[in-house]
Amino acid sequence: MNIRFSIETHKLLIERANREDKPAAALVNELITAILQQEENNEPKKTDSSLR
């Protein structure tokens, strides 16, 4: 996968990855995973009646 960031976003990403002493790709993976899990937790729960 090839993700393109704006220059400013890329700069911030590299700075944070360096502060956390990890590769930028690992940081991107962590951030995206955290956001997806947050969204999943915020989705309304489906009940049996709504599945029909």
ABEGO torsion letter per residue (X at the ends): XBBBBBAAAAAAAAAAAAAAGBBAAAAAAAAAAAAAAAAAAABBBBBAAAAX
